[in-house]
Amino acid sequence: MDVTRLIQAADTKMLLVVMDGLGGYADTEYGTELEEAATPNLDRLATEAISGLVEPVGPGITPGSGPGHLGLFGYDPGRFELGRGALSAAGLDFELRTGDVAARGNLCTLAADGTVADRRAGRVPDAEATAAVAKLQDGVRLDGAEVFFRHEREHRLLVVLRGAGLDPALTDTDPQRESVAPLDPQPLEPEAKHTAELVTELVAQAQNVLAGEPNANGILLRGFDTHRELPGFAERYGLRAAAVAIYPMYRGIARLLGMDVLGRPTTLTDELQVLRDGWEDYDYFFVHHKGTDSAGEDGDRPRKIAAIEQLDAVVPELRALLPDVIAVSGDHSTPTQMAAHSWHPVPALLWSERCGRDDVDRFGERWCRHGGLGLRPTKELMALMLANAGRLQKYGA
């Protein structure tokens, strides 16, 4: 239910820690990455908390990062839509105008036969990627629309079309796998036919412009979207909210919801310092850890385990800030066996003085399955955080 009318003031602080792509699945050879990581601090937290599994969208539905984060913030992903293009634009402080169409782009490596050799161009370094994006901005020209290219981070970029009669109802050009050709954009509505034609021309020109690049010689586009208004976080929950994140897209979703985005961290150590510096000024903090997802998408099991352990090592510093409520989870699962987002439920724990305890004493998928949170939609986690923070009134007489 909508808890907005139940909100009450309280002098409490809430901390949401998101390990991007945290979830995975055990197979006949290994446990999940979280189960096999050394996580003494998260395990201790689990013994004092209640744990469970959350589904970002619904059973069997593989979520993108946008729906996954909306769910964590208590927004129903089935009701509120937010494409990757709009998120990237917000993260880069690019102001989308009404009628603009934005897409998240990957610089990619195309083989001689036109198939995708590497969807991420070898995670091309920022300097090389920035130069490639500048070439795109200088070299791509469309009849009927202005086009903007902005570098985001590593292989990621933002592409925005501006002009009359544009519509974001398009399929992606990113096939989400290698050794196949990029896809042609298809209009999902008749009104999007013109935009599909423009995107087809844009992709062809981009390939010509980047033909001499050693790694990034093509682009893949996904998550077409336009300017959207979402109900503000403060309006829904009465919270002064702050976000601490490195990657632009996650800063973007927080900004779209009206959170203050703090600092310009580049490492987890930086994020902790930014969090400390802003601790007295806000009621709610969202801290994002990206390394788990990047490793999962690369199919790099040891690196994903290491990223989990890196976050675990700073849990004592997070607890030293004395938050009243701590929630730890992920926006979706990214099993290294699949090297992609998946539909598998995501581990979650909720700690407070009022949460009670269950029998879970390790933080991992197979243990969380037996925890007091049960299996529930991710969107319900926010209401539980609010209740444990003393910020929800009684419902009814």
Protein Blocks (a to p, Z undefined) as FASTA:
>chain_A
ZZklmpccddddddddddehkbccddfkbccfklmpccfklmmmmmmmccddddfkbghi
acdfklmmmmmnopafklmgcdfklmmmmmnopacdehiacdddddddddfkopafbfng
opaafklmmmmmmmmmmmpccehiacddddfbhjbccdddddehiafbbcdfbeoighia
cdddddfbfklmmmmmmmmmmmmmmmmmmmmpmklncdcdehiacddddddfklmnopac
ddddfblklmmmmmmnopacehjbfbfklmmmmmmmmmmmpmbdcdddfklmmmmmnopa
klmmmmmmmmmmmmmmmmmnopabdcdddfbdcdfklopacfbdcddddddfknopafbf
bdcfklmmmmmnlpadfklmmmmmmmmnopaccedZZ
